[in-house]
Amino acid sequence: MKKILKSVIAIGIASSLSSCTKILDLAPNDKISSGTMWSTETLVDQGVIGVYYSLQRPVRSDGIVGTSANIGYYAYEAFGMTGQGEYNLNNLFSSAVNPSNSYFSFQWKWLYDGVHRANDAIVHIPGATMAQEKKNKLVAECKVLRAFFYMRLNELYGRNGLGVPIYTEPISPAEGNKGQSSEEEVWALIIKDLTDAINESALPNNQIQGEGRVSKGAAYALRGRAYLMTKKYDQAVADFAKVGESGYKLFSNYKQLFKVANERCEEMILSVQYIEEPSGYGSAVQKYTAAFQQGAKDSRGCWTDLQVTPALVNLYEEIIDGTTVRPFSWSDYIPEWNTVNALGAPNRKVFFIRDQKVNGNDVHPTVTTVINTELNKLNSTARALYLPEGNEARLKAAYANRDPRLAYNVVTPYASFQGVNSNSTAAGMYTYRFPVTGKYYVDQSGAEPNLNSSLPGSYYTSGSANAQAEFKYIHRKFVGEGLEYARREQNPVDEPIIRYADVLLMWAEALVEMNDLPGAMAKVKQVRDRVGIPTMASSFSDQTKARNYVRDERRRELIGEGVNFFDEMRWKTLKETKFNEKFAQHAWGGTENTGGTTYEWIGDQWYTWPVPKSEIELNKNLKPTPGWVY
């Protein structure tokens, strides 16, 4: 199941490259040089593994989590509508953003590193001494990977006709001096690479329960996406249909889909593979997104630096009966919701403050003290709305009859989760409350059940975000439960790059643009039927409604997978979704100063990332990106 990564550990990454001075500084930094590494079948296998390895950790963590590291696709959530970071995102969303921003340069370098590794393989594999069929298969795989890297380059840096430099052969550092090819030319290369792979008979239709490599189904999915982005909707629809014909389909259980046991199932079309190995081949998603009291067998204390936005949580609909849903509205559960907002968003905190009393008695004097501290920060009108024994009940009711994916994906206020004890030797249940008296574990004396033995058995220790004074929505998707994982920072769960639900919803998008609204509804219904939530015809009554509904469905379904940011960019909706919120928010809306920054829209040039200033200075043939000041 983890064959590629296990091979990496066994043999090293033969084609690892340095990018210290320039993106296309191609001097190898490992034992085997590019000139000799493709001579035997064993070395070819190593080189192709190196191309796959390039898919890992696409985001630099600076300004997203509290350390500097390369982290996974989940980090893109901080850039989109569905997620928010704890820190200032290196001013990416402020008026201070400029072409020297580290995110612009890191993405450029990461993507071109992948392009070069793929180029090296595509050019040299045909000359190796090995069976022709295997050579053909490996070249096809590398063409799909190169297409993926160029797709990301073009959609970030190549919009509005600008394009990016095209390199299809290995080059020396001095040859890395091309200017941008047009956006159309880059899309043509992407489509050609994917078409070549589709036409290669040695490439299997799928990799269901396979080695985690590229398949024809993956090539069809990516080519369909390319056609969708270039508005060739009929061709996109045809390719998306081929993905299903290749053997891919929805996995039956959404909640279990993101577990290690199912990561090579029939829904996962292309994923980044991880294993629990201490040398750095696992995912750190648990450490950076989970509640503080979660962890693994080796360590406890997760950071909760990357969270879910209230705007996304509010998109999960309310189920009325077996055939009807409606948009969620806080005022349906808390009539004073909008009235209190007129007093200022922080006053809504009153609705999220924990119960002081249980069964008519105070939980404990220490709990009463922290509650009163928070209440005293509010004005008298808001304080009067606090329910000492019932605040938690009405919040639970607000989250209870919702799209089931909300509970699968997010730890909501007063929901329970399984974490670990203070030394990661046993699991325990926690309830996410606000405020908390400290970052206690179940086996510590300060935990409420240990302070008051008369509490009900279902009254669990309070869980918290890493910063215990916060009350923000916490990721549950991809996060281990209790002692599920051996390592907090090297989790084995794979990250999907594209899965069949994504394909169905892109298929629905294309059908909406073709004005086939019944067809679009049918694709969305497949995704929603899996979790037992109705799909209403009224949501597809006209093209505008259908378009917006499909977009919201993508936001609900694909949270945590690094998809939403690229969606908002291609839809050009980021101004209305991300920047409209202004800042990272607590569950009730509003913010407190936790080191974040105010989001400031600088103009539509934001939808085309600038060629990094460092690259412009090194390569005079590159054109500065219009609208950006260098």
C-alpha positions in Angstrom: 0.0 0.0 0.0 2.9 2.3 0.7 5.3 0.8 -1.8 6.6 4.0 -3.3 7.5 5.6 0.1 9.0 2.4 1.4 11.2 2.3 -1.6 12.2 5.9 -1.0 13.4 5.0 2.5 15.2 1.9 1.2 17.1 3.6 -1.6 17.0 7.3 -1.0 15.8 9.9 -3.4 18.1 9.7 -6.3 17.0 12.8 -8.2 16.8 15.3 -5.4 17.8 18.8 -6.6 19.1 22.0 -5.0 17.3 25.3 -5.6 19.5 27.5 -3.4 20.3 30.2 -5.9 17.8 29.8 -8.7 14.7 27.7 -9.4 16.5 25.8 -12.2 19.8 25.3 -10.4 20.1 21.7 -11.5 23.2 20.6 -9.7 22.3 17.2 -8.1 22.9 17.0 -4.4 22.7 13.3 -4.0 25.0 10.4 -4.9 23.8 9.6 -8.4 24.0 12.3 -11.0 21.5 12.9 -13.7 23.9 11.7 -16.3 24.3 8.2 -14.9 21.1 7.5 -12.9 19.0 6.3 -15.8 21.3 3.6 -17.1 19.8 0.5 -15.4 16.3 -0.6 -14.4 17.0 -0.2 -10.7 18.2 3.3 -11.2 15.2 4.2 -13.4 12.9 2.9 -10.6 14.7 5.2 -8.1 14.5 8.2 -10.4 10.7 7.7 -11.0 10.2 7.4 -7.2 12.0 10.8 -7.0 9.4 12.3 -9.3 6.5 11.0 -7.2 8.3 12.3 -4.1 8.0 15.8 -5.6 4.3 15.7 -4.9 4.9 15.9 -1.2 4.6 19.0 1.1 3.7 21.8 -1.4 3.4 24.6 1.2 5.9 26.4 3.3 4.4 26.7 6.8 5.7 30.2 7.7 2.8 32.3 8.8 0.4 29.4 8.8 1.6 27.3 11.8 4.0 28.0 14.5 7.1 26.6 12.9 9.1 26.7 9.6 8.6 23.5 7.6 7.3 22.2 4.3 3.8 20.9 5.0 1.0 19.2 3.2 -2.0 20.1 0.9 -4.1 20.8 4.0 -2.1 24.0 4.4 -3.8 25.5 1.3 -6.9 25.7 3.4 -5.5 28.8 5.1 -5.5 30.5 1.7 -9.1 29.7 0.8 -12.6 30.4 2.1 -12.8 27.1 4.2 -9.7 27.6 6.4 -7.9 30.2 8.5 -4.4 30.3 9.9 -3.4 31.3 13.4 -0.7 33.7 12.3 -0.3 36.5 9.7 0.2 34.4 6.6 3.4 36.4 5.9 1.1 39.3 4.8 -0.2 37.3 1.9 -3.7 38.8 2.5 -2.7 42.3 3.5 -2.0 45.4 1.5 1.7 44.8 2.2 1.8 41.8 -0.2 4.3 42.1 -3.0 6.2 39.9 -5.5 8.9 39.2 -2.9 6.5 37.3 -0.7 7.9 33.9 0.3 4.7 32.0 -0.7 5.1 33.1 -4.3 8.7 32.0 -4.5 8.3 28.8 -2.7 5.4 27.6 -4.9 7.3 28.5 -8.0 10.4 26.6 -6.9 8.4 23.6 -5.7 6.5 23.3 -8.9 9.5 23.7 -11.2 11.5 21.2 -9.2 8.7 18.7 -10.0 8.8 19.7 -13.6 12.5 19.2 -13.9 12.4 15.8 -12.2 9.7 14.7 -14.6 11.6 16.1 -17.6 14.7 14.1 -16.6 12.7 10.9 -16.4 10.8 11.4 -19.6 13.9 12.1 -21.7 16.2 9.5 -20.2 14.0 6.5 -19.5 13.7 5.5 -23.3 17.5 4.9 -23.4 17.6 2.6 -20.4 18.2 -1.2 -20.6 14.9 -2.6 -19.6 11.6 -4.0 -21.0 10.0 -1.6 -23.5 6.5 -2.0 -22.0 7.7 -0.9 -18.5 9.6 2.1 -20.1 6.4 3.2 -21.8 4.5 2.9 -18.6 6.9 4.9 -16.5 7.2 7.7 -19.2 3.4 7.9 -19.2 3.3 8.2 -15.4 5.9 11.0 -15.5 4.0 12.9 -18.2 0.9 12.9 -15.9 2.9 14.2 -13.1 4.5 16.9 -15.3 1.0 17.9 -16.4 0.0 18.3 -12.8 2.9 20.6 -12.0 2.3 22.7 -15.1 -1.4 22.9 -14.3 -0.7 24.3 -10.9 1.9 26.7 -12.4 -0.5 28.0 -15.0 -3.5 28.4 -12.7 -1.4 30.4 -10.2 1.0 32.4 -12.3 -0.2 32.1 -15.9 -3.8 33.5 -15.9 -5.1 36.2 -18.3 -3.0 34.9 -21.1 0.4 35.4 -19.4 1.5 31.7 -19.1 4.7 30.4 -17.6 8.1 29.2 -19.0 7.9 25.8 -20.7 10.8 23.4 -20.2 10.4 19.8 -21.5 14.0 18.6 -21.4 16.7 18.6 -18.7 18.7 21.8 -18.8 21.8 23.3 -17.2 21.5 26.3 -14.9 22.6 28.6 -17.7 19.7 27.4 -19.9 17.0 28.3 -17.4 16.4 31.6 -19.0 13.2 31.2 -21.0 10.4 33.8 -20.9 6.8 32.9 -20.5 5.0 30.9 -23.1 1.4 31.9 -23.5 -1.3 30.5 -21.2 -2.8 28.7 -24.2 0.5 27.0 -25.0 0.9 25.8 -21.5 -2.6 24.3 -21.5 -1.8 22.7 -24.8 1.3 21.0 -23.3 -0.7 19.8 -20.3 -3.4 18.3 -22.5 -0.9 16.7 -24.8 1.0 15.1 -21.9 -2.3 13.7 -20.5 -3.4 12.5 -23.9 -0.1 10.7 -24.4 -0.6 8.9 -21.1 -4.2 8.0 -21.9 -3.1 6.5 -25.2 -0.4 4.4 -23.6 -1.6 0.8 -23.5 0.9 -0.1 -20.7 -0.7 2.4 -18.3 -3.4 0.7 -16.2 -6.9 2.0 -16.0 -6.8 2.4 -12.3 -4.7 1.9 -9.2 -7.5 0.6 -6.9 -5.7 -1.3 -4.1 -2.5 -0.8 -6.1 0.8 0.9 -5.6 -0.4 4.4 -5.4 0.9 5.3 -8.8 -0.7 7.2 -11.7 -3.4 5.5 -13.9 -5.5 6.3 -17.0 -8.3 7.3 -14.6 -6.0 10.0 -13.1 -5.0 11.2 -16.5 -8.7 11.5 -17.6 -9.5 13.3 -14.3 -6.7 15.9 -14.7 -7.4 16.3 -18.5 -11.1 16.9 -17.6 -10.1 19.5 -15.1 -7.9 21.2 -17.8 -10.8 21.3 -20.2 -13.1 22.6 -17.4 -10.6 25.5 -16.7 -10.3 26.3 -20.4 -14.1 26.2 -20.8 -14.3 23.3 -23.1 -17.2 21.9 -21.2 -18.3 19.1 -23.5 -14.8 17.7 -23.6 -14.6 17.9 -19.8 -17.8 16.0 -19.4 -16.5 13.3 -21.8 -13.3 12.9 -19.7 -15.1 12.8 -16.4 -17.3 10.0 -17.7 -14.1 8.1 -18.6 -12.9 8.3 -15.0 -15.9 6.2 -13.9 -15.4 3.8 -16.9 -11.8 3.3 -15.6 -13.2 1.8 -12.5 -13.3 4.7 -10.0 -16.5 5.4 -8.0 -17.6 6.7 -4.6 -16.5 4.8 -1.5 -19.6 3.8 0.5 -18.7 5.5 3.8 -17.6 9.1 3.9 -16.5 9.0 7.5 -14.2 6.0 7.0 -12.9 7.2 3.6 -10.1 9.2 5.2 -8.7 6.4 7.2 -5.5 4.5 6.4 -7.3 1.3 5.7 -9.2 2.9 2.8 -6.6 5.2 1.2 -6.2 3.0 -1.8 -10.0 2.5 -2.3 -12.0 2.9 -5.4 -12.5 6.7 -4.8 -8.9 7.7 -4.4 -7.7 8.6 -7.9 -4.3 10.3 -7.1 -3.0 10.7 -3.6 0.2 11.7 -1.8 1.5 8.8 0.1 2.7 8.9 3.7 3.9 6.3 6.2 4.6 6.4 10.0 8.3 6.5 9.7 10.5 8.8 12.0 12.7 10.0 9.2 10.1 12.4 7.8 7.8 10.5 5.5 4.6 11.1 7.3 2.0 13.8 7.4 1.9 16.5 10.2 -1.8 17.2 9.7 -2.6 15.9 13.2 0.0 18.1 15.0 -1.1 21.4 13.3 -4.9 21.0 13.0 -6.1 18.9 15.9 -7.4 19.9 19.4 -4.7 20.3 22.0 -5.7 17.1 23.9 -5.2 15.0 20.8 -2.0 13.4 19.8 -0.5 9.9 19.2 1.4 7.2 21.0 4.6 9.1 21.0 3.4 12.6 21.9 0.4 14.7 23.0 -0.4 18.3 22.7 -1.5 19.4 19.2 -1.3 23.0 18.1 -4.7 23.8 16.4 -2.9 26.4 14.3 -5.0 25.7 11.2 -8.8 25.9 11.7 -12.1 25.9 9.9 -13.9 29.1 9.1 -17.3 29.9 10.6 -18.5 30.8 7.1 -17.8 27.2 5.9 -19.6 25.7 9.0 -22.6 27.8 8.3 -22.8 26.4 4.8 -23.7 22.9 6.1 -27.5 22.7 5.7 -30.1 21.7 8.1 -32.1 18.5 7.4 -35.8 19.1 7.9 -37.0 15.6 6.9 -36.1 12.9 4.5 -36.8 15.0 1.4 -36.1 18.6 2.6 -33.1 20.7 3.6 -32.8 24.4 4.3 -29.9 26.8 4.7 -28.7 27.0 8.3 -29.5 30.2 10.2 -28.4 31.0 13.7 -31.5 33.0 14.4 -33.6 29.8 14.1 -31.9 28.6 17.3 -30.9 31.8 19.0 -33.5 34.5 18.3 -31.3 37.2 19.7 -28.4 36.3 17.4 -28.8 39.4 15.1 -29.8 41.7 17.9 -26.6 41.0 19.8 -24.6 41.5 16.7 -25.7 45.1 16.5 -23.9 45.5 19.8 -20.7 44.3 18.3 -19.6 40.8 17.2 -17.7 39.9 20.4 -20.9 40.1 22.4 -22.2 37.0 20.6 -19.6 35.2 22.7 -22.4 35.0 25.4 -24.1 32.3 23.4 -21.0 30.1 23.4 -20.0 30.3 27.0 -20.3 27.0 28.8 -22.9 26.0 31.4 -22.2 27.0 34.9 -24.7 24.5 36.3 -25.3 20.8 35.7 -28.4 19.2 37.3 -29.0 22.4 39.2 -25.5 22.6 40.8 -22.4 24.5 39.9 -19.9 22.5 38.1 -17.1 23.8 40.3 -16.0 27.2 41.7 -13.0 27.3 39.3 -15.4 26.9 36.3 -17.7 29.6 37.7 -14.7 32.0 37.9 -13.6 31.6 34.3 -17.2 32.0 33.2 -17.7 35.2 35.1 -14.4 36.5 33.7 -15.7 36.1 30.2 -19.2 37.5 31.0 -17.7 40.6 32.5 -16.0 41.4 29.2 -19.5 41.9 27.6 -22.0 44.7 27.9 -25.0 44.2 30.3 -27.5 43.6 27.5 -25.4 40.6 26.2 -24.7 39.3 29.7 -28.4 39.1 30.5 -28.8 36.5 27.6 -26.5 33.9 29.3 -28.2 30.7 30.3 -26.4 29.1 33.3 -27.9 25.7 32.5 -28.8 25.6 28.9 -26.2 27.5 26.8 -24.6 24.2 25.7 -28.0 22.6 25.0 -29.1 25.2 22.4 -25.7 25.1 20.7 -25.8 21.3 20.5 -29.3 21.6 19.0 -28.0 24.1 16.3 -25.4 21.5 15.2 -27.5 18.4 15.6 -29.7 18.1 12.5 -27.1 19.2 10.0 -25.5 17.7 6.9 -23.6 14.7 8.5 -20.4 15.8 6.9 -20.2 18.7 9.4 -19.7 16.3 12.3 -17.3 14.1 10.3 -15.2 17.0 9.2 -15.3 19.5 12.1 -15.2 19.5 15.9 -18.0 21.9 16.7 -18.6 23.6 20.1 -19.6 21.1 22.8 -19.0 18.1 20.5 -16.9 15.3 22.0 -13.7 13.8 20.6 -11.3 11.0 21.6 -7.9 12.3 22.7 -5.0 11.0 24.8 -4.0 11.3 28.5 -1.1 13.3 29.8 1.6 10.9 28.8 0.0 9.4 25.6 -0.4 5.9 27.2 -4.3 5.8 27.1 -7.2 7.3 25.2 -9.9 9.4 26.8 -13.0 11.4 25.8 -13.1 15.2 25.8 -15.9 17.8 25.2 -14.9 21.0 23.4 -16.0 23.8 25.7 -15.3 27.5 26.3 -13.9 28.9 28.4 -11.6 26.3 30.0 -9.7 26.5 33.2 -6.5 25.2 31.7 -5.1 22.7 29.2 -5.9 19.6 31.3 -5.8 16.0 30.3 -8.3 13.4 31.5 -5.9 12.0 34.1 -5.0 15.4 35.7 -6.5 16.7 38.9 -7.7 20.0 37.3 -10.0 18.1 34.9 -13.6 18.8 35.8 -14.6 15.1 36.4 -11.7 14.9 38.9 -12.7 18.1 40.6 -16.4 17.1 41.0 -17.2 13.5 41.4 -21.0 14.2 41.3 -20.9 15.1 37.6 -22.7 12.7 35.2 -20.6 10.0 33.7 -21.1 11.6 30.2 -19.5 14.9 31.5 -16.1 14.6 29.9 -13.0 16.6 30.6 -12.9 19.9 28.6 -11.0 19.8 25.4 -9.4 23.0 24.0 -7.6 24.6 21.2 -3.9 25.0 21.7 -4.5 28.6 22.7 -7.1 27.8 25.4 -8.6 31.3 25.3 -9.8 30.6 21.7 -12.9 29.0 20.5 -12.5 28.2 16.9 -13.8 25.4 14.7 -11.3 22.5 14.8 -10.5 20.0 11.9 -11.6 16.5 12.5 -11.0 15.1 9.0 -7.7 13.2 8.7 -7.1 13.5 12.5 -6.5 10.3 14.4 -8.7 9.3 17.4 -7.0 8.5 20.7 -4.0 6.3 20.1 -4.8 5.5 16.5 -1.4 6.7 15.3 2.1 5.9 16.5 3.4 9.4 15.8 1.8 12.8 16.2 3.9 14.4 13.5 4.5 11.5 11.1 0.9 10.3 10.4 0.4 7.6 7.8 -2.8 8.8 6.3 -2.5 9.8 2.6 -3.6 13.1 1.2 -5.9 12.9 -1.8 -5.0 15.2 -4.7 -8.1 14.1 -6.6 -10.8 11.7 -5.7 -14.0 10.6 -7.4 -16.3 13.0 -5.5 -14.2 15.9 -6.8 -14.7 14.5 -10.3 -18.4 14.2 -9.9 -18.7 17.8 -8.7 -16.5 19.2 -11.5 -18.7 17.2 -13.8 -21.7 19.0 -12.3 -19.9 22.3 -12.8 -19.4 21.6 -16.5 -23.0 20.5 -16.9 -24.2 23.7 -15.3 -22.2 25.8 -17.7 -23.8 23.7 -20.5 -27.2 24.5 -18.9 -27.9 20.8 -18.3 -29.3 21.5 -14.9 -31.0 18.1 -14.4 -27.7 16.4 -15.3 -25.8 18.6 -12.8 -28.3 17.8 -10.1 -27.9 14.1 -10.7 -24.1 14.3 -10.2 -24.4 16.3 -7.0 -27.1 13.9 -5.8 -24.6 11.0 -6.0 -22.3 12.8 -3.6 -25.0 13.8 -1.2 -26.8 10.4 -1.2 -23.7 8.8 0.3 -24.2 10.8 3.5 -28.0 10.6 3.4 -28.8 14.2 2.8 -31.6 15.2 0.3 -30.8 17.1 -2.9 -33.6 19.5 -3.7 -34.7 20.4 -7.3 -35.2 24.1 -6.2 -31.4 24.4 -5.8 -31.1 23.8 -9.6 -34.1 25.9 -10.7 -31.9 28.2 -12.8 -28.3 28.4 -13.9 -27.1 30.9 -11.4 -28.6 29.0 -8.4 -27.2 25.8 -9.7 -23.7 27.3 -10.2 -23.6 28.6 -6.7 -25.0 25.4 -5.2 -22.4 23.3 -6.9 -19.7 25.6 -5.6 -21.0 25.4 -2.1 -21.2 21.6 -2.4 -17.5 21.5 -3.3 -16.8 23.6 -0.2 -18.7 21.2 2.0 -17.4 18.0 0.6 -13.7 18.8 0.0 -12.8 20.7 3.2 -9.3 20.0 4.4 -8.0 18.6 1.1 -6.4 21.8 -0.2 -8.9 22.1 -3.1 -10.9 25.2 -2.1 -8.2 27.8 -2.6 -7.7 26.7 -6.2 -11.5 26.7 -6.7 -11.9 30.2 -5.3 -9.1 31.4 -7.5 -10.5 29.9 -10.7 -14.0 31.2 -9.9 -12.6 34.6 -8.9 -14.7 34.5 -5.7 -11.9 35.0 -3.2 -12.7 38.6 -2.7 -16.3 37.9 -1.7 -15.5 34.8 0.4 -12.1 35.2 2.0 -11.6 38.9 2.1 -15.2 39.6 3.1 -14.6 38.0 6.4 -11.7 40.4 7.1 -9.9 38.3 9.7 -9.6 34.8 11.3 -12.7 34.3 13.4 -13.9 32.6 16.5 -16.9 30.3 16.2 -19.2 33.2 17.1 -17.6 35.5 14.6 -15.4 38.4 15.5 -11.8 38.0 16.5 -9.4 38.6 19.4 -5.8 39.5 18.9 -3.9 36.2 18.4 -1.2 37.4 16.1 -3.3 37.3 13.0 -3.8 40.0 10.4 -6.7 41.9 8.8 -7.4 40.7 5.2 -7.1 43.6 2.8 -8.1 43.2 -0.9 -5.6 44.9 -3.2 -7.4 44.3 -6.5 -8.1 41.6 -9.1 -4.4 41.2 -9.8 -4.5 38.9 -6.7 -6.1 36.2 -8.9 -2.8 36.0 -10.9 0.1 35.4 -8.6 3.2 37.4 -9.5 6.3 35.8 -10.9 8.6 36.0 -7.9 10.8 39.1 -7.9 13.9 36.9 -7.3 13.1 35.1 -10.6 12.6 38.3 -12.5 16.0 39.5 -11.3 17.8 36.3 -12.3 16.0 35.8 -15.7 15.6 39.0 -17.7 13.4 37.2 -20.2 10.6 36.8 -17.7 7.9 39.5 -17.8 6.7 41.0 -14.6 3.1 40.1 -13.8 0.7 43.0 -14.7 -0.8 44.8 -11.8 2.1 44.0 -9.4 4.7 46.5 -8.3 8.3 45.1 -8.5 
